[in-house]
Amino acid sequence: MSRKIGIIGSGIVGQTLANGFIRHGYEVTLGTNTASKRDELKSKTNGKAKIGTFEETAKFGEILVLCTKGTAAEVALKSAGIANLKGKTIIDTTNPIADAPPVNGVLKFFTSLDDSLMERLQKLAPEARFVKSFSCIGGPLMVNPDFNNVKPTMFICGNDDGAKAEVRKILDQFGFEVEDMGKVEAARAIEPLCILWCIPGFVSNRWMHAFKMLKK
């Protein structure tokens, strides 16, 4: 199992996952292209994560985690260096949220139902092994959430079975039940779960929930 994690994106999601990976014994580099944020990020990870540029982070990580805003995802990958992504598993947490405000709690996407952000990213870096994950839950619940011993469901998809097996092991450590929805096109269904997840938050200020697939 790869133990070096490179996190591209240093917002709340990136910081949360960085600390989660550190807690589970991984070596982490947290990536930012804003030099002025480096000292703050060092503090946010209690000095346990290395802080680097996107390019340095991409070179370091055996597994990469993309945690930028959806509108910045393609630029971030280019900044990291497409050649540095070759053959690597990339956990894609992003959602194609448009800059427009939500309407009655419903976010706007810049993709359609016949497209997804992950498909665009896979085309941009065809030799990388993208796996959609952590995209349908909030940052505070991404690492070992407590739902009274009930594991929430994390929906994943991607074209590479080996990459999905790696991500499945991580999600097991992080306290989730995994549902593999198949190839990259399934991101067209997974990414909009973000819209559904956010509605109770925007409408009623309720953010501490997760999805669960029930099976007979």
C-alpha angles and dihedrals in degrees: 000000000000112000102186113088124189115195116201106202128039106211124113093293093049092047093046094050092043091057090043093054091046090052089054093052103262126139108239138197114189113207129218132156091203106092093195091063096058099092092045092051091049087056093045089058095042090245091294098112127066113234119219145151119276089260094050090046093051091050092048101048123086084188119028129205119204109210106160128119110280092245090057099042100097093045090049093054091049090050090050089054120253090230089058090059096057113129094355127127109242117196103212112207095165130118127198095243112167122224090245116103121256119268113226087340095311116124122221120233128206091216131070131230087264094056139042137196092241091056089054091049092048090053091049092052104025095171094054120092107232123195120183111225143140088030100116102051136061126259097252090057099045097094120055097324117200113231097156094282093312112125114221119227121254114199115212137177139173143136098253118073093196092055091048090051089055092049092046090059091051092048090050089055090047092054105257137130107228126223114188109210095187132242131011094278089069087074085078086071100034099051094057089058083079088066092052093044092053098050096081088048097052095039102037105010090246111142106151102090139101141193124261126191111212118207136187 
